Amino acid sequence: MVLEKSDRPWGSYEVLHEAATHKVKTISVIPGKRLSYQRHAKRAEHWFIVAGSGEVTIDGQVREVRAGDAVDFGIGVLHRIANTGSEILTFIEVQTGTYFGEDDIERIEDDFGR
């Protein structure tokens, strides 16, 4: 059951589950697009790549990811993902912390001027 769906300039996300202690999303990134380089003050995230390939940047360190890979980063850690492949990059995001609103995003760099 999808609780929320939102289209973004880089792709889309769907909220699958939300509770007081965590939130679970499916995030899909269009080939050639990337999320903003960002951090969160109140949540950590775990990403599990389920389809496609790309590059993850965590605190300035870039690494390749593909289906089956997992990435973790804590509260306040800068991060982004870019789809460098030719198919949609999809990952499951599990957020943990004390607040999961979309306004807990500090964007350091953004391709879409947000």
SULTANOR-V40094 format. One record per run of one state. SS is the DSSP state (helix for helix, strand for strand, loop for the rest). FROM is the first residue (numbers start at 1). TO is the last residue. If there is no record, write none. Layout:
SS | FROM | TO
SS | FROM | TO
This chain:
loop | 1 | 3
strand | 4 | 8
loop | 9 | 10
strand | 11 | 18
loop | 19 | 21
strand | 22 | 29
loop | 30 | 33
strand | 34 | 34
loop | 35 | 36
strand | 37 | 39
loop | 40 | 42
strand | 43 | 51
loop | 52 | 52
strand | 53 | 58
loop | 59 | 60
strand | 61 | 66
loop | 67 | 69
strand | 70 | 73
loop | 74 | 78
strand | 79 | 83
loop | 84 | 88
strand | 89 | 97
loop | 98 | 105
strand | 106 | 109
loop | 110 | 114
